[in-house]
Amino acid sequence: MADDKTKKDFRDRDRVAANEEYELDYLAKKHGVTRGQVIEALEAVGNEREKVEAYLTTHKR
């Protein structure tokens, strides 16, 4: 089922939905990395946004 963008609360902000392309693209663009590197970060640290962004910051190629 598609993500309902009309329903927003605190839970949507602290996790990365790996199955949503727009979230992967957003993080890739924000950190100047590829979508593959975002997926690598998700596999390495899980889907907690803060940890994913820290990983992407420290593991840029």
N, C-alpha and C positions, 0 to 999 in steps of 0.2 A: 504494500500500500504506500502511496506517496506521502511525503511529509506534509502535514497540514500547517502551512505557514501562518494561518490566522490564529492558531493556538500557541501562544508564547508564554513561557514562564522561566523560572530560574534554571530548570533542568536543561533547557536547550542551550544555555550559554557555557556550561562547564564541560560538555562532552562533544566529541567530534563524531558525526555520523559517517562512518567510512563508506556506507552504501549510497551516500548522496554526492553526486559528482560536483555540485556547486560548492559544497563544503571543501572538497579536496582541491578544487580549482582556486578557491579563495585563499586557502592556506599556502598553496604553491605560489601564487602571485604575491602574497604578503611577504613571504620569506625569500622570494627569488630562487625557488627550487622547482624541480619537476614534480608532477603528480606521483610518479614512482617513488620519489624520495619522501613524500608525505605518507604514502602507504608503508614504506620502510619504517618511518618513525612510529606509525600506529602499531606496527607489529612489534617494535622494540619496547615501547613504553605503555601501550594500551591506548584507550580513547579519551583520557583526561586531557582537555585542551591545554592546560598550563604545562603539563609534562611534554606534550607533543611539540608545542611551540619552543620550549627550552631545548629539546632535542634538535629541532630544525635549526635553531640559532647556533648551536655548538657543533653541528655536523655538516655544515655547508661544504660543498665541493667546489 
